[in-house]
């Protein structure tokens, strides 16, 4: 019976074709249409194109000369770096720690994963309150610790120099912290699953050979976790390129002073607010190209080992 | 056992059909308005919708939101992608032209052919006329924009509440006094809502009579007037009269600064009266005053008019099930009785006029200020395309920080208009 299933492949097609058609209609066709849109002149979503751009590659030229696009790319690259270092890094440390404890592991898994299930909009509003200029949680804390300068006027009025967490000196920290915080749990769960797949016998054998905790992590856990880590890195890089909702809720259109753009927020602003659909499409193409290139680079650097 | 189970299933099916039939009795209308968020008339709108639902048995899917450039863009996008609502409460100026010219809304004339009494309680002369010469929207209440003042802050600083003869020089001196006393003179988020100040500063560099003129080129007199207005905002920014975080704060944050007694002046519209009525600790601390006049403009000249109205979309009109429900909804929301609950001091197009109930101290203050208004004119920004307006206001932060000249900001917007 089993051999019949493997010999007759046609039923498999029956199940694969609908999903394939779905992807063609809702992913590949829009994607190629989006590429066509980059050379057209389109003044609003749903509006017909008013002919081709003059020259047709005008939007691609603009990508290289647009100062806000440079800002968006720079910020996105920093975000990718932070994502790899902090999101995956912290997730790895937490996963290693949770893997070593016997009691409460499930509790910590739930706790660290929890931010993922909260909507990014709600998180954005929450962090807006945390970093609020006047009376925000962080600023109140700093004031109570005496870290914010203040002045008492002759009238007795207290003038506090609140810290603006969204100004040019602090906005990257304020923007990236919630993003890091939200997704640590996602990579944590993937890494914990990877850790669970490592046979305990390997650790027992290493312990008998006299290997301490650090050596077991260095020579058994990390090498065997390499494939999972590689997957996490690719997900983190492509995910960072698409980050939109949380920064948009907190910073809107490029705050502060057009220095806060990300590729995702800039694409949205051009398409939906500025009605510059063709240029927004061009940015979308760039995001896809960057995603493919960067994930390939990550794959080559952290190439999954076939020995594992 | 099997029989009992079968009976139970049949019962569930019958009840299900019953409930579907119950839903089928009424029509569900998709309605989008700007009565969302902290709009002062949110409560009145909800009450009016509830009354409509109870009277007709219809349901209303309320997709209302706060009006801003993003909301306007979303409404236009909905029309372009075929997901427009059945009834829309929206701006009646150039903002509405894209969906009017696309034939996506129904004219009053066409509606009256079937419902002769539709909007007959409105003065025809005050109903907006589209570029094709037809009327499409039933006007709701009008609006005014003027200066809100925090009297408690002014008193603490020894500054008098400005009168209708308030001058620009007096204003600058008052701002300096207020700043010295440790308060923020002007509550405004220049990154989110610079348009109130833009409108009055442009008028301060021109007159009421020529306020609605649009620049024809970046070098003409009107463009110079607009640039001068932007430079006036820059001067206030450089003097430190706006909140320290005006380039990163939201409108809600700066309004709260004013409400909490930390700022003295706020230019806003009639819709904000409702916000303070609901949120102010003591309404007697606030008053409606006058935006300081400069040059040929007197402080008693303000911005105002009727800028929004109810549209019935072609999609709802062509749906036999929704046509009557939509007409009934607009008729009820714009009836003399319901509109009177939305109005305190604003103008209306009602033939019989509105009859608002007892005014609170802030509403009374607005009524007193309006009594001294010598001229009122619409907002010139309403004549700009959404793209041009968005560009102009996004560049205000670049102008005040010196990254762009005011002249270049005006030229950039005109290139998109």
Interface residues (C-beta under 8 A of the other chain):
Chain A: X43 X44 X45 X46 X47 X132 X133 X134 X151 X153 X155 X157 X159 X161 X162 X164 X166 X167 X171 X252 X253 X255 X256 X257 X258 X272 X273 X274 X275 X276
Chain B: X69 X70 X73 X74 X76 X77 X79 X80 X81 X82 X98 X156 X181 X182 X183 X191 X192 X244 X245 X247 X248 X249 X253 X257 X262 X386 X387 X390 X391 X394 X397 X398 X401 X403
